[in-house]
Amino acid sequence: MAEEMGMTNKQFQGFVKLILECVRKALDRSPDNNELIRLQEILQSMLEDA
């Protein structure tokens, strides 16, 4: 997937970690937001699969 976007795996993982950190901060403000929780789960699984 990362190669299709013109990124190395390391760059892609860094991008996912950045987004994940933003989602975590948003969840601090809205801990019951199911859409954010699901997004966090998806991003975390992307990092674990890499």
Residue pairs with C-beta under 8 A, 6 or more apart in sequence:
1 12
2 8
2 9
2 11
2 12
5 12
7 15
9 50
12 50
13 47
13 50
16 43
16 46
16 47
17 47
19 43
20 40
20 43
20 44
20 47
23 36
23 39
23 40
23 43
24 40
26 33
26 36
27 33
27 36
27 37
27 40
30 36
